[in-house]
Amino acid sequence: MNLYSFIFKKGDTRLQKNKSEKYNKILNSAGAVFAEFGFYKATISQIAAQAGVADGTLYLYFKNKDDILYQFISFKTNVVFEKMHAAVKKGRNAEEKLRHLIRCHLEEFQNDKNMAVIFQSEVRYLRDIESQIKDISKMYLDLLSEIIEQGQIEGSMRQDLFVGLVKRFILGAVEGVISTWVSADGRYDLVSMADPLVDLYLTGVRG
């Protein structure tokens, strides 16, 4: 490699890093604005001001406000699912995997309240990203399916229950807990609900 190539490559790496940092800053700023004002009322100017950049800078990275939301959801989903998969792998059996998954799910949303507000209060009402949300739900449900099927094989989970019903019950319960926490403005520890949720599923409500 000659000196020119080395300098170019080094400069390109710095450029990519700066671009990535600014991109992430804009996304996080958009999350704060969407969470505070709602997607429809939020403006490009508000997002730019929150990020500390000119309005025109946003168009170097995004087509429009819809594209910002789409990429925000994609970025956050990738980050969260990577952590979920890592958490599940730590489990030695199905029950531990389920506890790790739900605890990680609640922990990530508690650590990023703006993301929690957007996912629980905004995206479900936006038809333009309906297919994107369905894809995310499918990824989560597929992960639950693997855990439930393992539990049925291990004998720790009932074999006479339909996996499809069980996994939707779990997802609905987790989303309900997060939604309640968002409505309460995050005034209590969301992660503390993880084990009671799993216990409720594993033991039921029968006395």
Secondary structure, 3 states (H helix, E strand, C coil): CCHHHHHHHHHHHHHHHHHHHHHHHHHHHHHHHHHHHCCCCCCHHHHHHHHCCCHHHHCCCCCCHHHHHHHHHHHHHHHHHHHHHHHHHCCCCHHHHHHHHHHHHHHHHHHCHHHHHHHHHHHHHCHHHHHHHHHHHHHHHHHHHHHHHHHHHHCCCCCCCCHHHHHHHHHHHHHHHHHHHHHCCCCCCCHHHHHHHHHHHHHCCCC
